[in-house]
């Protein structure tokens, strides 16, 4: 209990707000896509660059594990989700309150994970719809939850790199 009470209430409210908003916006966008487009239908948003394309992904990121048995995938994603939740909560608790940007990262990751987890529970697979491409070269189709997870991980990597750089500068100057 003492670990949880170390941070000011505003930090918990900020984190809860980010998690909730990411999951909510992701689910609203997916609901709109499912109601507005037929499976595999595309709508051009920016010619030769961006479409909304309704697809479903039974696997992990970039379609990994899509060919695996449904029971295996269900157990796998449940275990990964629980493990990730434990890690993110631990990371959140251990991160100093002053390090707000680093505290935002697990909130984005958790919000995205919840958005995709809700899809797996409701539909058995994840709805993807953001389709970026240049000419005939397409990136994998993804969703807002995937974007939040990617931004959160990018923040953690950037923060880690910046901390290492600052530590090296301080060490070098001593």
C-alpha positions as CSV (number, residue, x, y, z in Angstrom):
1,X,0.0,0.0,0.0
2,X,2.9,2.4,0.7
3,X,4.1,2.0,-2.9
4,X,0.8,3.2,-4.3
5,X,0.4,6.2,-1.9
6,X,3.8,7.7,-2.9
7,X,2.4,9.4,-6.0
8,X,0.1,12.4,-5.9
9,X,-3.5,11.7,-6.8
10,X,-3.1,13.9,-9.9
11,X,-0.7,11.3,-11.4
12,X,-3.2,8.5,-10.9
13,X,-6.0,10.6,-12.4
14,X,-3.8,11.5,-15.4
15,X,-2.9,7.9,-15.9
16,X,-6.5,6.7,-15.5
17,X,-7.7,9.4,-17.9
18,X,-5.2,8.4,-20.6
19,X,-6.0,4.7,-20.3
20,X,-9.7,5.3,-20.4
21,X,-9.5,7.8,-23.3
22,X,-7.3,5.6,-25.4
23,X,-9.5,2.5,-24.9
24,X,-12.7,4.5,-25.5
25,X,-11.6,6.4,-28.6
26,X,-10.2,3.1,-30.0
27,X,-13.5,1.3,-29.4
28,X,-15.6,4.1,-30.8
29,X,-13.4,4.2,-34.0
30,X,-13.6,0.5,-34.4
31,X,-17.4,0.5,-33.9
32,X,-17.7,3.2,-36.6
33,X,-15.6,1.2,-39.0
34,X,-17.6,-2.0,-38.4
35,X,-20.9,-0.2,-39.0
36,X,-19.7,1.9,-41.9
37,X,-17.7,-0.5,-44.0
38,X,-17.9,-4.1,-45.2
39,X,-15.1,-6.3,-44.4
40,X,-12.1,-5.5,-46.7
41,X,-13.8,-2.4,-48.0
42,X,-11.7,0.7,-48.4
43,X,-12.5,4.4,-48.4
44,X,-9.8,6.7,-49.8
45,X,-9.0,9.5,-47.4
46,X,-5.8,10.9,-49.0
47,X,-5.2,9.7,-52.5
48,X,-2.1,7.5,-52.9
49,X,-1.3,7.7,-49.1
50,X,-4.1,6.8,-46.7
51,X,-7.3,4.7,-46.7
52,X,-9.7,3.5,-44.1
53,X,-9.7,-0.3,-44.8
54,X,-11.8,-2.6,-42.6
55,X,-9.8,-5.8,-41.8
56,X,-9.7,-8.2,-38.9
57,X,-6.6,-9.7,-37.4
58,X,-6.9,-12.9,-35.4
59,X,-3.2,-12.8,-34.6
60,X,-0.8,-10.4,-32.8
61,X,0.9,-7.4,-34.3
62,X,1.5,-7.6,-38.0
63,X,-0.6,-10.8,-38.2
64,X,1.8,-12.9,-36.1
65,X,0.2,-16.1,-34.8
66,X,-2.8,-15.6,-37.1
67,X,-2.5,-19.2,-38.4
68,X,-2.4,-20.7,-34.9
69,X,-5.3,-22.6,-33.3
70,X,-8.0,-20.3,-31.8
71,X,-7.7,-21.9,-28.3
72,X,-3.9,-21.4,-28.4
73,X,-4.3,-17.8,-29.4
74,X,-6.9,-17.1,-26.7
75,X,-4.7,-18.6,-23.9
76,X,-1.6,-16.9,-25.3
77,X,-3.2,-13.5,-25.5
78,X,-4.7,-13.9,-22.0
79,X,-1.3,-14.8,-20.5
80,X,0.5,-12.0,-22.4
81,X,-2.2,-9.5,-21.3
82,X,-1.9,-10.5,-17.6
83,X,1.9,-10.4,-17.8
84,X,1.9,-7.0,-19.5
85,X,-0.6,-5.6,-17.0
86,X,1.6,-6.7,-14.0
87,X,4.7,-5.3,-15.7
88,X,3.0,-1.9,-16.5
89,X,1.6,-1.5,-13.0
90,X,5.1,-2.3,-11.5
91,X,6.8,0.1,-13.9
92,X,4.2,2.8,-13.1
93,X,4.8,2.3,-9.4
94,X,8.6,2.4,-9.7
95,X,8.7,5.5,-11.9
96,X,9.2,8.8,-10.0
97,X,6.2,11.2,-9.9
98,X,8.3,13.9,-11.5
99,X,8.9,11.8,-14.6
100,X,5.5,12.6,-16.0
101,X,6.4,11.7,-19.6
102,X,7.6,8.3,-18.6
103,X,4.4,7.8,-16.6
104,X,2.3,8.6,-19.7
105,X,4.0,5.8,-21.6
106,X,2.6,2.8,-19.7
107,X,-0.8,4.5,-19.7
108,X,-0.8,4.7,-23.5
109,X,0.4,1.1,-23.7
110,X,-2.3,-0.1,-21.2
111,X,-5.1,1.9,-22.9
112,X,-4.1,0.3,-26.3
113,X,-3.8,-3.2,-24.8
114,X,-7.3,-2.8,-23.3
115,X,-8.7,-1.6,-26.6
116,X,-7.4,-4.6,-28.5
117,X,-8.2,-7.0,-25.6
118,X,-11.9,-5.8,-25.7
119,X,-11.9,-6.6,-29.5
120,X,-10.6,-10.1,-28.8
121,X,-13.3,-10.7,-26.1
122,X,-16.1,-9.2,-28.3
123,X,-15.2,-10.4,-31.7
124,X,-12.4,-13.1,-31.3
125,X,-10.1,-10.9,-33.3
126,X,-8.9,-7.3,-33.6
127,X,-10.4,-4.7,-36.0
128,X,-7.8,-2.9,-38.0
129,X,-8.5,0.0,-40.3
130,X,-5.7,2.5,-40.7
131,X,-4.1,1.8,-44.1
132,X,-1.1,3.9,-45.0
133,X,0.8,3.4,-48.3
134,X,2.9,5.1,-50.9
135,X,2.1,3.9,-54.4
136,X,1.8,0.1,-54.2
137,X,3.9,-0.2,-51.0
138,X,1.5,-0.7,-48.0
139,X,2.3,-0.7,-44.4
140,X,0.5,-3.2,-42.3
141,X,-3.1,-2.1,-41.5
142,X,-3.4,-1.2,-37.9
143,X,-5.7,0.6,-35.4
144,X,-5.7,3.4,-32.8
145,X,-4.8,1.0,-30.0
146,X,-1.8,-0.2,-31.9
147,X,-0.8,3.4,-32.4
148,X,-1.1,4.2,-28.7
149,X,1.0,1.1,-27.8
150,X,3.7,2.1,-30.4
151,X,3.8,5.7,-29.1
152,X,4.1,4.5,-25.5
153,X,6.9,2.1,-26.3
154,X,8.6,4.8,-28.4
155,X,8.4,7.2,-25.4
156,X,10.0,4.5,-23.1
157,X,12.8,3.9,-25.6
158,X,13.4,7.6,-26.1
159,X,13.4,8.3,-22.4
160,X,15.8,5.4,-21.8
161,X,18.1,6.8,-24.5
162,X,17.9,10.3,-23.1
163,X,18.6,9.1,-19.5
164,X,21.6,7.1,-20.7
165,X,22.9,10.2,-22.6
166,X,22.5,12.4,-19.5
167,X,24.1,9.8,-17.3
168,X,27.1,9.6,-19.7
169,X,27.4,13.3,-19.8
170,X,27.4,13.6,-16.0
171,X,29.8,10.8,-15.7
172,X,32.1,12.2,-18.3
173,X,32.1,15.7,-16.7
174,X,33.0,14.3,-13.3
